């Protein structure tokens, strides 16, 4: 195979632009406040 753009793209299934990390999980309202 030939390197497309960067060698860092060794995953192969990565989008051309870096995807931002998912937002932090919201605190669960267990107390029911």
GUVOGU-988304 format. One line per 8 residues: number of its first residue (from 1); for each residue x, y, z of C-alpha. Coordinates in steps of 0.1 Angstrom, whole numbers, plus 5000, padded with zeros to 4 digits. Example, Ala and Ser with C-alpha at 12.3 -4.5 7.8 and 13.67 -1.06 7.14 Angstrom:
<atoms>
1 = 5123/4955/5078  5137/4989/5071
</atoms>
This chain:
<atoms>
1 = 5000/5000/5000  5011/5036/4996  5009/5062/5023  4980/5086/5016  4991/5117/5036  5007/5108/5070  5023/5077/5084  5005/5085/5116
9 = 4973/5073/5098  4983/5037/5104  4947/5030/5116  4934/5032/5080  4898/5039/5091  4904/5074/5104  4887/5105/5089  4909/5131/5072
17 = 4901/5156/5099  4905/5147/5136  4872/5142/5154  4867/5161/5187  4864/5139/5218  4828/5132/5230  4814/5156/5256  4817/5145/5292
25 = 4788/5124/5306  4762/5146/5324  4759/5140/5362  4730/5116/5369  4704/5130/5391  4702/5101/5414  4691/5121/5444  4661/5135/5424
33 = 4670/5171/5432
</atoms>
